[in-house]
Amino acid sequence: MQARRKSVQCLSPTGLHTMSYQEWGDPFNPEVLVCVHGLARVSDDFDALAKNLADRYRVICPDVVGRGASGRLRNPMHYQIPQYVSDMVTLLARLDVVKVDWFGTSMGGLIGMGIASLEGSPIRKLILNDVGPALNPVALARIGEYVGQAVAFDRFDEALGYIKSISQPFGVHTDAQWEKLARDVLRQNAAGQWIKHYDLGLGLPFKSVTAEQVTAGEAMLWAAYDAIRSKTLVVRGENSDLLSLETVTEMTKRGPCATLVQISSVGHAPTFVSAEQIAIARDFLLRDD
């Protein structure tokens, strides 16, 4: 089974850009699942999950703008959630469906929260993978530190070692799984060096955020979460430094009153490439409620 690579044209304040996405399963299936990756990842992260669910869904996996096969923004300060929400609304219009289910890892979950909070939202079921309305500033600083850094490796094994070092919170993976996780986010430049797949400008919004903006942003996220009416599952890596146990406990009590599943021996964020993790998503998405 292979994905079909497609694209849709989206609008930012500085002009048009292209968002690439992969489509799995029957293109005429009205049951649609949208899977959106984390900050520095790509649509290929969902290959295993999409293959597993393509018997029941038309699975759509976009490369968020600035990443992978998608275009770049002229102004990197627009690499923020409101732009991503706008792009996804354009994608949903292209799909021409009434309802969708949503799986969002980290940033992809925040985008899903933004859409699910809107009146008339098409999201029926929502999976938030290791993300919520309150984000640990220390963890954000950790992520922001490496996102904007340029790296170049002459050998793939050196690049693989780098990806493994910054991705250790993903937990235990086989050598083959680590190689795929690395190849999905690495590209070779004209000199044959292995580099990051994304626009390094992604790191600029992190550098300009003030403490006041963080506080205001968190209040807005909680307001969005409280407005969600979709049936919601929040998945937390037991050792996550981004999503605290206190936050997920609160998420089970307010807004959509999410169901909570914790995955042991994993930090930020579960990759959903193993059969055990995929089963968590499949059970929630396909269960009749």
Secondary structure, 3 states (H helix, E strand, C coil): CCCEEEEEEEEECCEEEEEEEEEECCCCCCCEEEEECCCCCCHHHHHHHHHHHCCCCEEEEECCCCCCCCCCCCCHHHCCHHHHHHHHHHHHHHHCCCCEEEEEECHHHHHHHHHHCCCCCCEEEEEEECCCCCCCHHHHHHHHHHHCCCCCECCHHHHHHHHHHHCHHHCCCCHHHHHHHHHCCEEECCCCCEEECCCHHHHHHHHHCCHHHHHHHHHHHHHHHHHCCCEEEEEEECCCCCCCHHHHHHHCCCCCCCEEEEECCCCCCCCCCCHHHHHHHHHHHHCCC
